[in-house]
Amino acid sequence: MGLVHNITRGGQTNIHFITMLRQVLKVSILCSLLVGLIFYSTKTYNEVPKAYWQSYMKYYSHELNPFLLFVIEDKTTLHRLPQVLKRVAKVNYTLKKNSLYGIKAFLASFSLILLSWLIIGTRQRQKKHNRGNCQQRFKTDPLLRISTV
């Protein structure tokens, strides 16, 4: 019986560790993605003028609309004028350029979150694992004896 209990105890401990690690990584990745997306969005939005964003949205709403794809064959429509195409190219360039900034913000926040949890975990680590009879702990722990007197 001792062998089976040891296998069970070891398996439960290992599975618990894996699920807790998965939970910690999932939360830290989601928080870091949020931080990276916020940094990326604010930097990109502040670099591009509003008129460029309007041209960008109009261009892609017409280009990606499946109903207008076969109807408009003329290359001189408003969303394909040269100044609109230049604005769209500038927005595309800014989006690509700032993607590296967003990735750096993601990695920095991910590292900081894991580092902070590492520090918290090492500070909360128990020196002595208390287990067994509660009455025995009550007799040996002076803080428990004082609080009940």
Steps between C-alpha positions, in 0.01 A plus 500: 500500500785740576624488141157580356453790744840640412425479128161665552644773720782569252262505204258737672782735595641498148161551332416781743832668422441476124147643520611786724792578265260503204265734686782740593636507145153551351423797725842658448478461120151652490604795717814553293301485176268765634792724599675448165180571307436819698855626440483407129160661450577827676835544326350425158191712554705801611741479204236493226269800429124442512455574130741217422299261716181600316665439163637170625159381619325609181762334283482165675122508540474533123783263414387222730127529436401188301192671353703786353781279374332413170298818460785754505754428230591864449840589649411871539248466781539724804661239721772435238619856445878555533478707820282233661745229398788702650310537827422130509866419435606731787253336740617153393864603553421641845312182597794282401754730665313510832443125511855458631420754772192298600700176510763664721228627736350149512834338582590762760166471680511118481848500655398745772189301591692173524783666694258654749324166550838333543594746775161462670528120479846489652393728786195289580685171487466303822815393679327217682211297366241457774294187474362239727297529818357847565509448877872432485557830318286676757724380780826600330400831338520782758290740290207263494519448876508874574203583276268254677593601858 
